[in-house]
Amino acid sequence: MTGAGGGLGRAVLDVTPAHHDLVPLTHADLDIGDHEAVMRTVPLLHPDAIVNCAAFTRVDANETDPGRAFRDNAQGPHSLALAARACDAALLHVSTDYVFDGEKGAPYDETDEPRPISVYGRAKLAGERMVRDTLPDHFVVRTGYVFGGGGDYLSGQVERLRRGDPASGLEDRTGSPTSVVHLAERLIPLLLTRRFGTYHLAGPETTSWYRVLLRCKELGDLPGEVTAQRAADLGLAAPRPRASGLTSVFLANLSVPAFPALDDGLAPLVGVVGR
C-alpha cells in the first residue's frame, strides 16, 4: 500500500485483518511520482494487489503548482499501473469527487461524465484515465469530504470547537462527508470482489461543512461557536464544485457493505462513545 503515512493509509492499516500480508509504504519509502523508484520497488515485492492511497490533496496548492499536481496525481498512478502490469498485480486507486463540476443538481453516480474545474480535479481525472488505459485489473474509487484522519479539515475544526474557539465552514459548497474509517473498511472487501471498474465509495448524505460542524457541536456538546463561510469571500486559489455529492449505482450489488449514517462517523470524532 502506498501513502501509508496519510490519514487514509493509516486507517487501512488499522482495519485490515491480520491474515492479509500488507506492506505499508509511506512517502519516505516510495514517492510514487518518481517513476524509476516505483518500477524499482514495486515489482520486487511481488504483490497480488496495490492499494494507492498516495496523493497531493491540497487543492489550492495543486492550483498554484500544476507541475507537482500532474506528477503526483496523474503520472504517479500511471507508474503504479505500469508496475502492477509488470508483476501481474491488481491496482486499487483512490480518486476524488472533484473530477465533477458540481452542476448536476443531484449526487453523481459512476455513469456521470466528469468535468473538472480545478487543476486538482483535472490531474486526478488524468490519473484515473491513465490507470484505466494501462491496466485492465484496476479499481478506481472516488470519494470525497474525507474526515477523521487527524490532519484533515474537519478534525482541525472540531478540535477548535472542543477548546471553545470559533470554527468555520463553507455553507455554499456541498459534498458527501465520508469517515476515513468507514472508507478504509470497504477498500479491501471491494478489492477482493475482483469486479474491476470505477466505484463511488462515500458517505450517505450530501451536505456542507458548515452543517457538519453544527452537527458536531450538537452531537458532542462542544463549547465553540460555528460560523458560516461563502467560497467567494475566501479568495481561494482553486474553484470548488458547488455540489459534488456522490452516490453509487453499483455498490448495492456488490459484497461490500453500505456506509453507515453520517452521525455514526462523526461520533468518534467528537468523543461520543457507543453510538
C-alpha positions in Angstrom: 0.0 0.0 0.0 1.3 3.4 -0.9 0.6 6.6 1.1 0.7 4.6 4.3 1.6 7.7 6.3 -1.6 9.6 5.4 -4.9 9.6 7.1 -6.5 7.0 4.8 -3.4 4.9 4.7 -3.2 4.7 8.5 -6.9 3.8 8.6 -6.4 1.0 6.1 -3.6 -0.4 8.3 -5.8 -0.2 11.4 -8.8 -2.1 9.8 -7.1 -4.6 7.6 -7.3 -8.2 9.1 -4.0 -9.7 10.2 -4.3 -12.6 7.7 -3.6 -10.1 4.8 0.1 -9.5 4.3 0.0 -5.8 3.9 3.3 -3.9 3.1 2.9 -0.2 4.1 4.9 2.3 2.1 5.0 5.9 3.3 6.1 8.8 1.0 9.6 8.5 2.6 9.6 4.8 1.5 8.3 5.5 -2.0 7.5 8.7 -3.8 5.0 7.5 -6.5 5.8 10.5 -8.6 9.3 9.0 -9.1 8.8 6.6 -12.0 12.1 4.9 -11.7 11.7 4.4 -7.9 8.2 2.9 -8.5 9.5 0.4 -11.1 12.5 -0.5 -9.0 10.5 -1.0 -5.8 7.0 -2.4 -6.5 7.7 -5.4 -8.8 10.3 -6.8 -6.3 7.6 -7.0 -3.7 5.6 -9.4 -5.9 2.2 -8.1 -4.7 -1.1 -9.6 -5.6 -2.6 -6.1 -5.4 -1.6 -2.5 -4.9 -3.7 0.0 -2.9 -2.8 3.5 -3.8 -3.6 6.0 -1.0 -0.9 8.4 -2.0 -1.9 11.8 -3.5 -1.2 15.5 -3.5 -4.5 16.5 -2.0 -4.1 20.2 -1.1 -6.5 21.7 -3.6 -5.2 25.3 -3.6 -1.6 24.1 -3.7 -2.4 22.0 -6.8 -3.8 25.1 -8.5 -0.5 27.1 -7.9 1.8 24.1 -8.6 0.4 22.2 -11.6 3.7 20.5 -12.3 3.6 18.7 -9.0 -0.2 18.2 -9.3 0.2 16.2 -12.5 3.4 14.5 -11.4 1.8 13.1 -8.2 -1.9 12.7 -9.1 -1.6 11.6 -12.7 1.8 10.3 -13.6 2.2 8.6 -10.1 -0.8 6.4 -10.5 0.3 5.7 -14.1 3.6 4.4 -12.8 1.8 2.2 -10.3 -0.4 0.8 -13.1 2.7 0.1 -15.2 4.4 -1.6 -12.2 1.2 -3.6 -11.5 1.1 -4.8 -15.1 4.8 -5.8 -14.8 4.2 -8.1 -11.9 0.6 -9.2 -12.7 -1.0 -7.4 -9.8 -4.3 -5.6 -9.5 -4.4 -1.9 -8.6 -6.9 0.0 -6.4 -6.5 3.7 -6.9 -8.3 6.3 -4.8 -9.7 9.3 -6.7 -12.0 12.2 -5.8 -15.4 13.9 -6.3 -13.6 16.9 -7.7 -13.5 15.3 -11.1 -17.0 16.7 -11.4 -18.1 20.3 -11.9 -20.8 20.3 -9.3 -23.6 21.5 -11.6 -25.6 18.3 -11.9 -28.1 19.3 -9.2 -28.0 15.8 -7.7 -25.4 13.4 -6.4 -23.1 12.0 -9.1 -23.0 8.3 -9.8 -20.4 6.2 -11.7 -22.1 6.8 -15.1 -21.9 10.6 -15.0 -19.4 12.4 -17.2 -16.5 14.0 -15.3 -16.0 17.7 -15.9 -13.3 19.0 -13.5 -13.0 22.8 -12.9 -9.7 22.8 -11.0 -6.1 21.7 -11.6 -6.6 19.1 -8.8 -9.7 17.7 -10.4 -8.0 17.6 -13.9 -4.9 15.9 -12.5 -6.9 13.3 -10.6 -9.1 12.6 -13.7 -5.9 12.2 -15.8 -4.7 9.7 -13.2 -7.9 7.8 -13.5 -7.7 7.6 -17.2 -4.0 6.5 -17.2 -4.9 3.7 -14.8 -7.8 2.5 -16.9 -5.8 2.7 -20.2 -2.8 0.8 -18.7 -4.2 -1.9 -16.6 -7.4 -4.0 -17.0 -7.3 -5.3 -13.4 -8.0 -2.0 -11.7 -10.4 -0.3 -9.3 -10.9 3.5 -9.4 -12.5 4.5 -6.2 -14.0 8.0 -6.0 -14.7 9.5 -2.6 -14.9 13.0 -1.1 -15.0 15.2 2.0 -13.0 12.6 3.9 -12.7 13.3 7.7 -11.3 11.7 10.8 -7.7 11.1 9.7 -6.2 13.6 12.2 -4.8 16.1 9.8 -7.9 16.8 7.8 -10.0 19.9 7.8 -12.9 18.7 9.9 -10.7 17.2 12.6 -9.0 20.5 13.0 -12.2 22.5 13.2 -13.7 20.1 15.7 -10.6 20.5 17.9 -11.2 24.3 17.8 -14.8 23.7 19.0 -13.6 21.4 21.7 -11.3 24.2 23.0 -14.1 26.7 22.9 -12.6 28.5 19.9 -14.7 29.5 16.9 -14.9 27.2 13.9 -16.0 27.9 10.4 -17.1 26.0 7.3 -18.4 26.7 3.8 -22.2 26.8 3.6 -22.4 27.2 -0.2 -20.4 24.1 -1.2 -21.7 20.5 -0.6 -20.4 17.0 -0.9 -20.6 13.6 0.8 -18.8 13.7 4.1 -17.0 10.4 4.5 -15.5 8.8 7.6 -11.9 7.7 6.8 -12.5 4.6 8.9 -15.7 3.7 7.0 -14.0 4.2 3.7 -10.9 2.2 4.8 -13.2 -0.7 5.9 -14.6 -1.0 2.4 -11.4 -0.9 0.2 -10.1 -4.4 0.8 -13.6 -6.0 0.5 -14.0 -4.2 -2.8 -10.6 -5.4 -4.0 -11.5 -9.0 -3.1 -14.6 -8.9 -5.3 -12.3 -8.8 -8.4 -15.1 -6.9 -10.1 -12.9 -4.3 -11.7 -14.1 -0.9 -12.6 -14.9 2.6 -11.2 -16.9 2.9 -8.0 -18.1 5.7 -5.7 -17.5 5.0 -2.0 -18.7 7.9 0.1 -20.9 8.7 3.0 -24.7 8.6 2.5 -25.5 12.3 3.0 -24.9 15.3 0.8 -24.3 18.4 3.0 -21.9 21.3 3.6 -19.0 21.5 6.0 -20.9 24.3 7.9 -23.9 21.9 8.5 -21.5 19.1 9.5 -19.8 21.4 12.1 -23.2 22.3 13.5 -23.9 18.5 13.8 -20.6 18.0 15.6 -21.2 20.8 18.0 -24.6 19.4 18.9 -23.6 15.8 19.0 -20.5 16.4 21.2 -21.9 19.3 23.2 -18.9 21.3 22.2 -18.5 24.9 23.5 -17.1 26.7 20.5 -19.4 28.6 18.0 -19.7 27.8 14.3 -19.6 30.5 11.6 -20.8 30.1 8.0 -18.5 31.0 5.2 -19.0 31.5 1.4 -16.5 30.4 -1.1 -16.4 33.8 -2.9 -15.4 35.6 0.3 -12.3 33.4 0.9 -10.1 34.2 -2.0 -9.3 30.6 -2.6 -6.8 29.8 -5.4 -8.8 26.9 -6.8 -12.5 26.8 -7.6 -14.6 24.1 -5.8 -17.6 22.2 -7.2 -20.8 23.7 -6.0 -22.4 20.3 -5.2 -20.1 17.3 -5.6 -22.0 14.7 -3.6 -21.5 11.1 -4.7 -23.8 8.1 -4.9 -23.4 4.6 -6.4 -25.5 2.6 -8.8 -23.2 -0.5 -8.2 -22.5 -0.7 -4.5 -25.8 -2.4 -3.6 -25.0 -5.3 -6.0 -21.5 -6.0 -4.5 -20.4 -7.9 -1.4 -19.4 -4.5 0.1 -21.5 -3.1 3.0 -23.3 0.2 2.6 -22.0 3.2 4.5 -23.4 3.9 8.0 -25.2 7.1 8.8 -23.1 10.3 8.9 -23.6 10.7 12.7 -22.0 7.3 13.2 -18.8 8.6 11.6 -18.9 11.9 13.5 -19.5 10.4 16.9 -15.9 9.2 17.5 -14.6 12.5 16.2 -16.4 14.4 18.9 -15.8 11.9 21.7 -19.2 10.2 21.7 -18.8 6.5 22.6 -21.1 3.7 21.7 -23.2 5.3 19.1 
